[in-house]
Amino acid sequence: MPGEEVFIGSIDQGTTSTRFIIYDRSAKPIASHQLEFTQFYPQAGWVEHDPNEILESVRVCISKAIDKATAEGHNVDGGLKAIGLTNQRETTVVWSKSTGRPLYNAVVWMDIRTSPICRKLEQELPGGRTHFVDTCGLPISTYFSALKLLWLLENVDAVKEAVKSGDALFGTIDTWLIWNLTGGVGNGLHVTDISNASRTMLMNLKTLDWDKPTLDALGIPSGILPKIISNSEIIGNITEGWPITGIPIAGCLGDQHAAMLGQACRKGEAKSTYGTGAFILLNTGEETIKSNHGLLSTLAYKLGPKAPTNYALEGSIAIAGAAVQWLRDSLGIISSASEIEELASKVDSTGGVYFVPAFNGLFAPWWRDDARGVCIGITRFTNKSHIARAVLESMCFQVKDVLDSMHKDAGDTGETKNEKGEFLLRVDGGATVNNLLMQIQADLLGNPVVRPADIETTALGAAYAAGLAVGIWTEDEIFSAGEKMKKATNFQPVLEEGLRKKKVESWCKAVSRTFDLADLSL
């Protein structure tokens, strides 16, 4: 009977677009809607979003997805039990508590305007770049929210005045959305989950609360910060003025943590999500592993207020799919992202071309914000197919760099291998539909790559967290990996070992050419 249907909704708010997906009881998506929003680049290295445009994109996506499901005969109004939320991490918003208006555009995670603040802190603090690592697991970097908040506090008069008068609220995109979905001015809940909080550089990984010594060292007032909650609990109900009302928001995770849950990664298992950037996380169980090879210690997930906390090692890559967008939008080599596979397949190698997309510096494991993009090895023989293939290889080489560091940090006991002794990399995200990309990835790793039947695991992970909180699914059902793996596609490495090593050496040489180039734009 239609009235007996059960649904979970998932808001997936990414770096370039917003989606709302409706899942049925079997975790099958029955309807969705996606909408791109505007990217603002006020200066070289600066990236901003309009927080209100993001809000409106959520409103439209919810409405359109419900319309689609209803048109297919589903009783979503009667069967929707909860909403999960996942979001681009680190992106920073400060808004007025009394008016609900943003006091500045959202400063996006890949924005590097805070480089001077980072250098200043590195010189002033006794621990230098790693001063806060023992507390929060993160180095001082333009990547994290605390530095973006410092920039807003120092450079935006409206933010300074609102903080002084007690009218300012800070949050990452999850906080901004939840506050508005649950009532906004006067009633909105000012909360964030532990995965998003762990990416601010302000949360203590052990206490799972804001770290007072860090706040004092940076001069950040605690009164503007949201309350930290788990990833799976009933947070509050959606209020009037939205396409759905009275439905509980019951799950919230940063996008990479949601993908980890969507991939059902237990201790010792890793996933790589290929989106605007690429993000590789290895679940380290209930212990934090301090990286000695350029990775981050962070949260994996905490599936309830009293549930155990799972931690992770993470390697973050700033530019992955964004390099394909650059080929399309800036160079015009392709007219749609999907064309790159066919173009790159016209050649069987890059012809010695190596492309390093250090558009805004390099993240893990290099952490060089003075790096800039290079394309080397170009000859008269080089054509656009070689460049397209070099762009795909650049994504895979960066993932390999991170996984090599991960293997060193975790050791043999920290990783789960199959019966053949192979470490399996689980992959997801829009770019993984590209079979050539996945084969290149397996070849450069020398290990199998496993692509699930549903590659949009970020939205699925948020749905799982919400469904778990309201009793739709159990943890055993979510982590029933055996059944999911049967439906997955495996890519086996076929590249000869000697050639693989030679290509990796050439890649490392290309990466070294990107360093100390930031002043070229002056």
N, C-alpha and C positions, 0 to 999 in steps of 0.2 A: 504493500500500500504506500502511496506517495507520502502520506502523513507520518509514516513510521521511519522515513529516511533520516539519517544522522549525518551532519556535515560539520567540518572544521574549516574555518577561513584562515588564510595566511596573507599578511601584508609583507611584501618583499620590497623594501625601499633601497635601491642600489645607487651606484655613483652616477649613472646616466639615465636611469628609468625607474619607474615604480610599477609593481605588479600586484594584483590581488588574485589569489588562486583559491578555489573551493575544492576541498577533498571530501570523498565519501568515507564510509566506515572502513573500507579496505585500503585507505590511503591512496586511492586513485583520483587524479584530478578530473573533475567533471566540467569545470568552466574556469576561464581566466580572462583577465584584460591587462594590457601593458601600455604604458604611456611614457614617452621620453620627456625630459624637461631640460631647461636651458642651462648650458655651461657658460659661466662668465670668466673671462681671462683679462682682468683689468691691467695687468702688467706681466712681463715675462716671469714665469714661475709662480704666479698667483692663480688660484682656482677658487671660484665661489659659486654658491647656489642661492637661490631665493627661497627662504624657508616657507613662505606663503605659497609659492608655486608648488613646492613639494606637498604641502597640505592639500592643495586642490587636486594634485595628481592622485593622491590616496582616495579622495572623495569620488573622483571620476571612475577610478579603477574598481572600487567596491560596487558602485552603482551599475556599471556596465557588465561586470562579471555576474552579478545577481540576475540582471536582465537576461543574459545568455543562458544561465542555468534554468531560469523559469521558463524560457522559451523551449527548452528541451524537456519540459515536463517535470522538473524537480521542484519540490516544495521547500525552497531554501528558508523562507521566512519561518516555517514551522520546525525545520530540522537543524538550523544552525546553532551549535551548542557553545562554541567559543571561537575566539580569534587569537592567532599567534602573530607575532611581529618580529621581523628581522630587518637589519639596517646596515648601511655603510657605517663603518666604525670611525672613531676619532674626529670626524667632521663636527665642528663646534658652532653652537648657536648661543647667543645671549639675548634674552628678551625681557620685556617689561611685565612684571607681575600684575600691574594695575590695568594696562591696556591690552596686553597679549601681543603687542607688536614687536617684531624683531628689532633690535637696536643696531644691527648691521647684518649684512648677508652672512650665510653660513660659510665658514672658512673650511675648505675641503681637505681631507686627509693628505692628499698629494701636494698641497700648497707648500711652498718653501720660503715664504716671506719671513719666517722666524729664524732664518740662518744667523743673523747677527745676535739675536737673543741667545741662541744655543752657544755661539762662540763665547759670549760674555759669561754665561753661567759656567761653562767648562773652565774658564780662567779663574773665576771667583770661588768656585766650590772646591773643597780639598780633594774630593774624589774625581774631579774632572768629569769627563763624558760619562763615566759609569757610576757617578756619585749615588744615584738612587737605585741601582740595579739590585742590590741586596733586599730592598724593600718592595719594589714594584716589578722587578724583572726586566725593566726597560732602560735603554741608554737615553741620554739627552739627545733628542732628534726633532727635526721639524715635523715628523710624522705624528706626534702625539698631542692630544687635546690640551694638556697643560700649557704648552708653549704657545698654542693658538690663542688660548684664553689670556695669557700674559700680553700678547700683542694687542688684543682688543682692549685690555685694561690700560695699556700705555698709550694707545693711538686713537681711540674712539671716544670723543667727549661724552656722547650719550651713554656709553657703557660706564665710564668713570662716575658720572652723576647718578646713574641708577644704582650703582653699587653703594655710593656714599649715602643715598637716601633709603636704602633697603628695598628698592623696587626691582632689582635685577635677579633673574634666574638664569643659571647656566645649565646646559645639557648637550649631550650628543643627540643625533637625530631621533633615537628611540624615545628619549625624554621629551623632546619637543612634540612628537606625535602623540604620546600617551597623555601628556598634559592637555592637549587640545581635544583628543578623543573623549577624555573623561570630564570635560566641562570647561576647560580653559579658565578665563578670569573668574576668580571667586571659588571655583570648585575643582579645578584640574589637579590631578595627582602628579606631584613632582618626584619622579622615581627614575632609576636606571637599574639595569640588571648587572650582575657581577662580571659578565663577559665584556660588556661595553665599558664598565667602570675600570676594568683591568687595563684598558687601552688609553686611559687618560694620563698615566704616569703619577696619579695621585692616590691610588688604592694600594693598601698593604696586602700582599698576596696571602699572608698567613691569617690576619684578622678579618679579611674581606670587608674592611671598612676604610674610610678616608684616613690617610696617615697624617697625623698632626705635625710631626717634625717636617714632613715634606711641604705641607701647606705653609708652615711658618717660614721655611727656607725660601719659598717662592713668593711669599706675600699674597697668597690667595685666600680670601675670606671664606670660611666654611659655610656661612649662611646662604651662599648662592648655590651650593651644591645639592643635588638630589639625594634622596634616600636610596640605599643599595638593597636590592632584593634578589631572590634566586631566579633561575631561568624558567621554572615551571611552578606557577602558583597563580591563584586568582588575584589579579591586580586591582581591577575595578571595571565597572560597566561602561559601555559606550553610551553617551548621552544624546539628547535630542539635537537635531540639526545635522545628523549624519544619515546615510542611506539605511543603516541598521541601528537600532537602539535597544538598550537593555541587555546586549550580548556581552558576556565577560571577556576582557582581554586576559588571557591565562598563560601566555608564554611569551618570552622576550629573550632574544639572543642577538649578538653581533653576527654579521653575515657568515663569517668564517667558522664560528662556533656552531651556528645553525647547520651549516653544511656538514660539519663533523658528526652532528647528531643525525642528520638525514642520511649520512653514509654508514650510520651505526658503528662508528669507530670506537672500539674498546681499547684498553691499555695495550700499547705496543703496535697499534695500527695507525696508519697515516693516510691523509687525503690531500689532494691538490685541487684547488678551485681556480679555474681559468676564466677570469672576467676582465674588467678594465686592467686590473693587476692580476697577479697570481699569488696564491697564499697556501702554503704547505704547513699542515699541523700534524704533529705526532702526539697521540694521547699517552701521557706518562703516568696515568693512574692517580693515586692520592698523594704523590710526592712531586715537588718541583725539582726540575733538573736545571742547574745553572749552566748555561752554555759557555764554553771556552772557544767557540768557533763562529761567533757572529750571529747567533740566533737569539730569540726572545723567550723568556719564561713567561707563561701566561695561563689564563684559565682555559679549560676545555668546556666544561659545563657543570652545573649543579642543579639536578632535576628535582628541586623542592627545597623548602626552607630547612628541613632536617636531613636532607639527603647528603651523601658524601660528596666532597668536592673533587672533581677530576681536573688535573692540570695538563698543560701541553707545552711542547717546544714548538715555536713557530718561526718560519722564515717568510718574510713579506717581500714581494717583488712589485715595485711601483707600476711598471709598464709591461703589460702582456697584450691583451686584446686591444688596448689603447693604441698600440703600434699599428695594428691592422686598420683601426679607425683613421690614423694619421695617413696611411697609404691612400685611403679612400677620400678623406675630407681635405687634406692639405696638398697631396701630390697628384690626386686624380688617377693613380695607377689602376685602381679598381673602382667600380661604381657601387658595389655593395660588398659587405664583409664576406659573404658566402662565396664570392668569386675567387678568393685568394687560393683556395685548395686547387681549383682547376688550373689557375695560372702557375702556381708553384710546381704542379705535377708535370708541366711541359719540359722540365729539366730534371735530371736525376741527381744533381748536386747544385751547390751554390756557385760553382766555378771559382772557389777560393774567396768568395765574398763573405765577410762577417759583419753583422749589424748588431750594435749594442745600444738599446733604446734608453739611454740614461738622460731622458728629456728633463727630468727634475732631480738629477742625482741618482745614486744607486742605493737601494735598501740592502737587505740581507744577501749574502753575509759580509758585504763590503762596507756598507755604511759610509758612503762618500757623497756628501751633498755638493762637493765641488766637481763632480763628474758631469759630463754632458755627452750627448749621443754621438756616436761615430759609425761610419760605414766604410770599411777598409777592404783592401784586396781588389778594388775595382780596376778592370782593364777594358780595352776596347771590345773585348769579347762579351763583357757583362751586358745582360739585358734585363728587362723588368721581371722576367720569370726568376732569374737568379736572385734579384732583390727580394721578391715575394717569398722565396724559399728561405732566404737568410733571415727574414722577419719571423717566420715560423720557427726556424732553428733557434733564434734568440730567446724565444719563450721557453723552449725545452732546455737549452743550456742553463738558463737562470734557475729553473727548477732543479736541475742536476746539481748546481752549485749548493743550493740549500740542502738537498738530500744528502750530499756528501758530508756537509757539516753535521747534519742530524745523525747520521750513522756514527760519526766520531763521538758526539756528545752522549748518545743513548747507549752505545755499545751493543754487543750481541744480546745481552739479557733484556735490553729495553725495547727490543723490536720483535714482533711476531712474524714468523716465516711459515711458508706452506710446507707440505711434505717433501718437496724437492729442495728445500732450503732456500727458497726464493723469497725476497721481500716484495710484497705486492703494493703498488701504489694505486689507491682508489682515486679516480678523477671525476670531476663534475664541472658544471658551468657551461655557458653557451658555446664557447669555443671548442668544446670536446666533441661536437658533431663532426668536426673536421677529422676524417680518418687518417689523412696524411700527417697531421699534427700529432695524433696519438701514436702513430707508428714511429715517427721521428723521436718522440719522447721515450718510447720503449727502447729504441736503438741506442740512444745516447745514455740511458740509464744502465742498459744491460740487464734490465729486470722487466717482468711483465707489468703492463698497465691495464687496470680493470675499470671499464666504463659501465655504470649501472644502466638499466633500462630507462629509468627516469633521471635525466642529467640535471634537473633543476632541484637539487637536494637542499639548497639553502631554504627555499620556501617550505619544503617538506619538513625540514628540521624544526622550523618554527611551529608548524602544524602539529608535529609530534609532541612538542613541549606543552602546547595548549591542550591537546587531547589527553595527555597524561594527567594534567592538573584537574581535569573535569571527569576523569574516569572512562574516557572513550577507549584508550589503549593502556596496556600495561608495559612496563619496561621490557619484559620478556618478548612481547610482540614486536616492540620497536627494534630490539637487537637480534631478531631472528635472522642472522646474517646468511645462514645456509640457503634459505629460499631465495633471498635477493641475489646472491652470487650466481645462482643457476640461470638467472635471466640476464646476466651481465655479458658484455663483450670483452674478450681478452685480446690484447695486442702483445705478441711475443717478439723479443729482440731478434733481428736477423743480421745486424751489422757486424762485420768482422772486428774482433777485439783490437787488433793493431790499428785499424783505421779509426776506431772510436777514440783511442788514446791520442792519436795525432790530431783529430778534430778538437778534442778538449784542450790540448796544448795551444792550438791556434786561437781558440776562443779566449783563453786566459790572457794571451798576448793582446788580443783586441780589447779586452776589458781594461788592461793596464794603460791603454792609449786614451781612455776617457778621463783619467784623473787630472785634476788641477786645470780644468778648462772653463770654470765658471766666469772668469773675468773676460772671456772672449766677447761677451755680449756688450761690454762697456764701450 
